[in-house]
């Protein structure tokens, strides 16, 4: 069941996306509600797993020279096993099950081309059920957004 968000919840999410450190007092002022209402709504959205307030890192600024999106074709009855193996890998930042050409799409960050090459030729090669991979190296981040709700 999707969580129903009213206008205040949507605006609260929007403000938190702009600044996750905003205080309940400031949120209340912007939303036109009491401090306790702002705090209660923020906590409810977090507790119901509707939102998570986190820092979003720029991988290039952190010394990761290679950011790669990789499409993976998996033997059909091995999808969950491959998915679990990928989720455990420290370089992998995102794993998504897809419909279409690829069974899975992953995003992974590497400090060097050598590290990326080892990941593709050794780490991925060890996972039983992977039939084929196609990697795309990101050369520049033009947009890397996690915003939602601005309409």
Secondary structure, DSSP 8 states (H G I E B T S, - for coil): ------HHHHHHHHHHHH-TT--HHHHHHHHTS-HHHHHHHHHHHHHTTS--------GGGGT--EEEEEEEEE-GGGHHHHHHHHHT-TTEEEEEE-SSS-SEEEEEEESSHHHHHHIIIIIGGGSTTEEEEEEEEE---S---------
